[in-house]
Each structure stands twice: as structure tokens, then as C-alpha cells.
Amino acid sequence: MKKDIYFAGGCFWGTEHIFKRIPGVLDTTVGYANGSMENPSYEDVCYKDTEHRETVKVTYDDTKLSLSMLVQAFFMVIDPTVKNRQGNDIGSQYQTGVYYVDKEDLSLLENTFSKEKTKHNEFYVELKPLDNFYDAEWYHQDYLDKNPDGYCHISYEEMDKVRKMFATEIESNEYKQTETDDQLFFRIGAQAFDVVKKAGTEAPYSGEYNDFFEKGLYVDIVSGEPLFTSNDKFNSGCGWPAFSKPISEDHVNYKRDNTLGMNRVEVRSKGANSHLGHVFQDGPEELGGMRYCINSAALRFIPFDKLDEEGYGEFKKLIN
């Protein structure tokens, strides 16, 4: 599903350069947002006090890339402690902000902004609905692709942080089931097989990881695909392990589930198509508002100090 979000991160040449390379981003357009003049030119924005922000419209596939990851990338490449300025660029057009068009995104954005504010004594990033957006002139579009040596206020170090964050995302086709169903049954046992292959559900409060909060990584018991970290696990009291989010949307699929007379959203691993559980919108607001209710039997836990040994060392930086 295509979704749009708008980021003002200072000079839009550099901001677009960052976002267009993120896996899951479908398109980027630079322009002028939330100002007082219709169809402004670059000169209008610079010299006529129109209050437009140099902004990048980011169109992304929300089945492959989460808004949360995009916002994390945004905060990696801005200085939130200054107003009407980024780098050496000064003026209201360089004010930072995130402008949304989908009201359902507001809760996640507010939670993220609240967390970011706690990191700084001063915080000036705007969070507003998008009022207007006008495409910038053609020569501003994809500027740094056309001018590789052109000006960019974002440092190489900041760019590298974003690149490394998304480089940790492992493609799900690395995690395919290669054994037969009979082999799988004898390896993982009857209950786990019933859960992952037949969409079964373990009894509440009976699962190994229900009341378990050690530091580490949870992977698909079938394929070993990384799914959740202990950072995002919380006690929901529902009787099953609860997580606020998966490691990446690249590792899960969603399916409408109307069985048992209920209207739910099923969660499956992308690599092996294992049934994991369901996701609900009743999680803690401070964690993003989602509750991934997952069967213990569908998971295997890898302790933090065993991650290198089992080949998951790159996920250490996601866990604290």
C-alpha cells in the first residue's frame, strides 16, 4: 500500500538524497510546504517571507517499510535543537518538521517526538498536518543525482548511520523452510507444528516466553528468521508474549482473519510463512499503540551473549 509523509530537514537537496535510497521508498519529490503563498517559486520562498519549508514528499510501501523507520532516519540527519536553520543554511525555509496526511499516523509520530524531546534541552522540530505542498522547480528534483559534487548539508557520517541502519535488514528470502513437514514435525514438536502450520493457538499463560524478559532476539522456530527483540517486549497481561513492533516490516506479512467469528489481523513470518499470532491496536501508546500477540511455540529465543555464536551478531545494536 502506498503512503505519503512529508519531511522538512533543511536544504531539500540533501534530505531527498537520503530518503530516496531507503529500501521501500517508492518516490520522492522536493517542494515547498505549509506556506502562505500559492505556487511559490524558489525566489519567493527565499526572499518574500512566505513561511514555506523546503520539504521532501516521501511515497513509500508500508508493507515493506514502516513509518517508524523513516522517522528514525529523519532524526539521524537533522539537528532538532535549532530553529529556522540546518547546517550553514539559515532562514524559515530551513525549519525542520514532519507533516502528515493520514491522521492514523499521528499517534506514532507524537510518541516518537515525545521520546526525541527527552534527549535534548532545546527542541524545535514541527509536527503538523500538511496544509499545502507545491512541487519545486525541475532543476531541484534529484539535484544531487544530477550534481554529485553539489552542496549537501548532511554529513557523510550521518548518511552512513542511515545506510547502516537499513543495511541490517536481511532479506526474507534467506529464511526459507527447506525440510519436509514430517521432518519439521519431529524437529519442533506437535504443539509448535500445530501453531506454525495449522494456525493453532497455545493455551494462555502456558507458553515458555509469556512471563520471560531476558535480553536477546526472538526468531522464527521454523526458519530462524529474526522477528522481535527483547527491547520491544512488554507485559500485556493477555497470556501470550506481547511485542510493540517487529524488527522490520520486511520480515512479517499480515492477513485478515475472520475465523472463530472474530475480525482480526494475523501475523505470519515472511520467509517460511509461519503463523505467529495476531496484531491488535490496543498496545501502550508510549510504545506506538500496537500489540503483537505471539505464540511462544512459534518462536526460538537467542540470548544476547549467544548472538555472535549463532550468526546474529549484527542485531546486537538493536538490543540494550
C-alpha positions as CSV (number, residue, x, y, z in Angstrom):
1,M,0.0,0.0,0.0
2,K,1.4,3.4,-1.0
3,K,1.5,6.1,1.7
4,D,2.9,9.6,1.9
5,I,4.7,11.5,4.6
6,Y,6.5,14.9,4.3
7,F,9.9,15.7,5.8
8,A,11.4,19.2,6.1
9,G,15.1,18.6,7.0
10,G,16.8,21.8,5.9
11,C,18.0,22.1,2.3
12,F,15.9,19.6,0.4
13,W,18.7,18.5,-1.9
14,G,20.3,16.5,0.9
15,T,17.1,15.4,2.6
16,E,15.8,13.9,-0.7
17,H,19.2,12.3,-1.3
18,I,18.9,10.4,1.9
19,F,15.3,9.2,1.7
20,K,15.2,8.1,-2.0
21,R,17.8,5.4,-1.2
22,I,15.9,3.8,1.6
23,P,14.6,0.3,0.7
24,G,10.8,0.6,0.5
25,V,10.7,4.2,-0.6
26,L,8.9,4.4,-4.0
27,D,9.3,8.0,-4.9
28,T,10.5,11.4,-3.7
29,T,9.6,14.9,-4.7
30,V,11.0,18.1,-3.3
31,G,8.8,21.1,-2.8
32,Y,7.5,23.9,-0.6
33,A,5.1,23.0,2.3
34,N,2.8,24.8,4.6
35,G,3.4,28.4,3.4
36,S,1.1,31.4,2.8
37,M,1.5,31.8,-1.0
38,E,0.1,29.6,-3.7
39,N,2.6,28.1,-6.2
40,P,5.7,29.9,-4.9
41,S,8.9,30.0,-6.8
42,Y,12.3,29.3,-5.1
43,E,12.9,33.1,-5.1
44,D,9.6,33.7,-3.4
45,V,10.4,31.2,-0.7
46,C,13.9,32.6,-0.1
47,Y,13.1,36.4,-0.2
48,K,9.4,37.0,0.4
49,D,8.9,35.5,3.9
50,T,6.2,33.0,2.7
51,E,6.9,30.7,5.6
52,H,7.2,27.7,3.3
53,R,9.5,24.9,4.4
54,E,11.9,23.1,2.0
55,T,10.2,19.7,2.2
56,V,10.5,16.2,0.7
57,K,7.4,14.3,-0.1
58,V,8.2,10.6,0.5
59,T,6.0,7.9,-1.0
60,Y,6.6,4.5,0.4
61,D,5.3,1.0,0.5
62,D,4.1,0.4,4.1
63,T,4.2,-3.3,3.6
64,K,7.9,-3.1,3.2
65,L,8.9,-0.1,5.2
66,S,7.4,1.3,8.4
67,L,6.8,5.0,9.2
68,S,8.7,4.4,12.4
69,M,11.9,3.6,10.5
70,L,11.5,6.6,8.2
71,V,11.1,8.9,11.2
72,Q,14.2,7.4,12.9
73,A,16.2,8.1,9.7
74,F,14.9,11.7,9.7
75,F,16.1,12.3,13.2
76,M,19.5,10.8,12.4
77,V,20.2,13.6,9.8
78,I,18.8,16.8,11.5
79,D,19.7,19.0,14.4
80,P,16.5,19.3,16.3
81,T,17.9,21.9,18.7
82,V,17.9,24.9,16.3
83,K,15.1,26.9,14.8
84,N,15.0,28.1,11.2
85,R,18.4,26.6,10.5
86,Q,20.2,23.4,9.5
87,G,24.0,23.4,8.9
88,N,25.1,26.7,7.4
89,D,21.6,27.4,6.0
90,I,19.6,30.0,7.8
91,G,16.0,31.1,7.2
92,S,12.4,29.9,7.8
93,Q,12.6,27.7,4.7
94,Y,15.1,25.5,6.5
95,Q,12.9,24.9,9.6
96,T,12.6,21.2,10.3
97,G,9.3,19.4,10.5
98,V,7.2,16.3,9.8
99,Y,3.9,16.9,8.1
100,Y,1.4,14.1,7.9
101,V,-1.7,13.5,5.7
102,D,-3.0,10.4,7.4
103,K,-4.5,11.1,10.9
104,E,-3.8,7.5,11.8
105,D,0.0,8.3,11.7
106,L,-0.4,11.0,14.4
107,S,-0.2,8.7,17.4
108,L,3.1,7.1,16.3
109,L,4.5,10.5,15.4
110,E,3.6,12.0,18.7
111,N,5.1,9.1,20.6
112,T,8.4,9.4,18.6
113,F,8.5,13.2,19.1
114,S,8.0,12.8,22.8
115,K,10.9,10.4,23.0
116,E,13.2,12.6,20.9
117,K,12.4,15.7,23.1
118,T,13.7,13.9,26.2
119,K,17.2,13.7,24.5
120,H,17.6,17.5,24.1
121,N,17.3,20.6,26.3
122,E,16.0,22.5,23.2
123,F,13.7,21.0,20.6
124,Y,12.2,22.9,17.6
125,V,11.0,20.3,15.1
126,E,7.5,20.9,13.9
127,L,4.8,18.2,13.8
128,K,1.8,19.4,11.9
129,P,-0.8,18.2,9.3
130,L,0.1,19.1,5.8
131,D,-1.8,22.2,4.7
132,N,-0.2,22.6,1.2
133,F,2.7,21.4,-0.9
134,Y,3.9,22.8,-4.2
135,D,6.5,21.0,-6.3
136,A,9.8,22.8,-6.6
137,E,11.3,23.6,-9.9
138,W,12.5,20.8,-12.1
139,Y,16.2,21.6,-11.5
140,H,15.8,21.0,-7.8
141,Q,14.4,17.5,-8.3
142,D,17.0,14.7,-7.8
143,Y,19.6,17.5,-7.6
144,L,22.4,15.5,-6.0
145,D,22.0,12.7,-8.5
146,K,22.4,15.2,-11.3
147,N,25.2,17.1,-9.5
148,P,27.2,14.5,-7.4
149,D,29.6,17.2,-6.2
150,G,26.8,19.6,-5.3
151,Y,26.2,21.2,-1.9
152,C,24.8,18.9,0.8
153,H,24.4,20.0,4.5
154,I,24.1,16.4,5.7
155,S,27.5,14.9,6.7
156,Y,28.9,11.6,5.4
157,E,28.8,10.3,8.9
158,E,25.1,11.0,9.2
159,M,24.5,9.4,5.8
160,D,26.4,6.3,6.9
161,K,24.4,5.9,10.0
162,V,21.2,5.7,7.9
163,R,22.8,3.4,5.4
164,K,24.0,1.0,8.2
165,M,20.5,1.1,9.9
166,F,18.9,-0.3,6.7
167,A,21.8,-2.5,5.9
168,T,20.9,-4.6,8.9
169,E,17.6,-5.5,7.3
170,I,18.1,-9.1,6.0
171,E,16.0,-10.1,3.0
172,S,13.4,-12.7,3.9
173,N,14.3,-15.0,1.1
174,E,17.4,-16.0,3.2
175,Y,15.0,-17.7,5.6
176,K,13.1,-20.4,3.7
177,Q,11.9,-23.7,5.0
178,T,13.9,-26.5,3.4
179,E,12.7,-29.5,5.3
180,T,9.6,-31.6,4.7
181,D,6.6,-31.2,7.0
182,D,7.4,-34.6,8.6
183,Q,10.9,-33.5,9.3
184,L,9.7,-30.2,10.7
185,F,7.1,-32.0,12.9
186,F,9.8,-34.2,14.6
187,R,12.2,-31.2,15.0
188,I,9.9,-28.7,16.6
189,G,7.2,-30.9,18.2
190,A,3.5,-31.3,17.9
191,Q,2.4,-28.1,19.5
192,A,4.8,-25.8,17.6
193,F,3.8,-27.6,14.4
194,D,0.1,-27.1,15.1
195,V,0.8,-23.3,15.7
196,V,3.0,-22.5,12.7
197,K,1.5,-24.8,10.1
198,K,-2.2,-25.1,11.2
199,A,-2.6,-21.6,12.8
200,G,-3.2,-23.1,16.1
201,T,-3.0,-21.2,19.4
202,E,-1.3,-22.3,22.6
203,A,-3.3,-22.0,25.9
204,P,-3.0,-18.6,27.6
205,Y,-0.2,-18.3,30.2
206,S,1.2,-21.6,29.1
207,G,3.9,-20.5,26.7
208,E,7.6,-20.5,27.5
209,Y,8.0,-16.8,26.8
210,N,4.8,-15.4,28.3
211,D,6.5,-14.2,31.5
212,F,10.0,-14.1,30.1
213,F,12.1,-10.9,29.8
214,E,15.7,-11.9,29.2
215,K,17.8,-9.8,26.9
216,G,18.0,-11.2,23.4
217,L,16.5,-12.0,20.0
218,Y,13.3,-13.9,19.0
219,V,13.4,-15.8,15.7
220,D,11.0,-18.0,13.7
221,I,11.3,-21.5,15.1
222,V,10.9,-22.9,11.6
223,S,13.4,-20.8,9.6
224,G,15.5,-18.8,12.1
225,E,14.3,-15.5,10.5
226,P,14.8,-12.7,13.0
227,L,11.4,-11.3,14.2
228,F,11.4,-9.5,17.5
229,T,13.9,-8.2,20.1
230,S,13.6,-8.1,23.9
231,N,13.7,-4.3,23.7
232,D,10.1,-4.3,22.3
233,K,8.7,-7.0,24.6
234,F,6.2,-5.9,27.3
235,N,3.9,-7.5,29.8
236,S,0.4,-7.0,28.4
237,G,-1.3,-9.4,30.8
238,C,-3.0,-11.2,27.9
239,G,-1.5,-14.6,28.5
240,W,0.8,-14.6,25.4
241,P,4.1,-12.9,24.7
242,A,3.5,-9.3,23.5
243,F,5.7,-7.1,21.4
244,S,5.3,-3.4,20.3
245,K,6.7,-4.0,16.9
246,P,8.7,-6.4,14.8
247,I,12.4,-5.8,14.0
248,S,11.4,-4.9,10.4
249,E,8.3,-5.0,8.3
250,D,10.4,-6.9,5.8
251,H,10.1,-10.0,8.0
252,V,6.4,-10.2,8.6
253,N,3.2,-10.5,6.5
254,Y,-0.4,-9.6,7.5
255,K,-3.6,-11.4,6.6
256,R,-7.2,-10.7,7.5
257,D,-8.5,-13.4,9.8
258,N,-12.3,-13.8,10.3
259,T,-12.2,-17.3,11.9
260,L,-14.0,-18.0,15.2
261,G,-16.4,-15.2,14.5
262,M,-13.8,-12.6,15.1
263,N,-12.3,-9.9,12.9
264,R,-8.5,-10.0,13.4
265,V,-5.2,-9.4,11.6
266,E,-3.0,-12.5,11.5
267,V,0.8,-12.1,11.6
268,R,3.0,-14.5,9.7
269,S,6.7,-14.7,9.1
270,K,7.6,-13.7,5.6
271,G,10.4,-16.3,4.9
272,A,8.7,-19.5,6.0
273,N,5.1,-18.2,6.1
274,S,4.8,-19.5,9.7
275,H,1.7,-18.5,11.7
276,L,2.9,-16.4,14.6
277,G,-0.2,-14.8,16.1
278,H,-2.2,-11.6,15.7
279,V,-1.7,-7.9,16.0
280,F,-4.0,-5.5,17.8
281,Q,-4.2,-1.7,18.2
282,D,-4.5,-1.7,22.0
283,G,-0.9,-1.6,22.9
284,P,0.7,1.1,25.1
285,E,0.6,4.5,23.5
286,E,4.1,5.3,24.6
287,L,5.3,2.2,22.6
288,G,3.4,3.1,19.4
289,G,0.0,1.7,20.3
290,M,0.4,-1.8,18.8
291,R,0.3,-5.2,20.5
292,Y,1.8,-8.2,18.6
293,C,0.3,-11.1,20.4
294,I,2.6,-14.0,19.5
295,N,2.6,-17.7,20.4
296,S,5.7,-18.8,22.3
297,A,5.7,-22.1,20.3
298,A,6.3,-20.1,17.1
299,L,9.5,-18.6,18.4
300,R,13.0,-19.5,19.4
301,F,14.9,-17.2,21.8
302,I,18.6,-16.5,21.4
303,P,20.2,-14.9,24.4
304,F,22.2,-11.7,23.8
305,D,25.5,-13.3,24.7
306,K,24.9,-16.1,22.1
307,L,24.1,-13.9,19.2
308,D,27.6,-13.9,17.7
309,E,27.9,-17.6,18.2
310,E,24.6,-18.3,16.3
311,G,25.3,-15.8,13.5
312,Y,23.1,-13.0,14.6
313,G,25.7,-10.6,15.9
314,E,24.6,-7.7,13.6
315,F,21.4,-7.5,15.7
316,K,23.2,-6.7,18.9
317,K,23.0,-2.9,18.3
318,L,19.2,-3.2,18.3
319,I,19.2,-4.6,21.8
320,N,20.0,-2.8,25.0
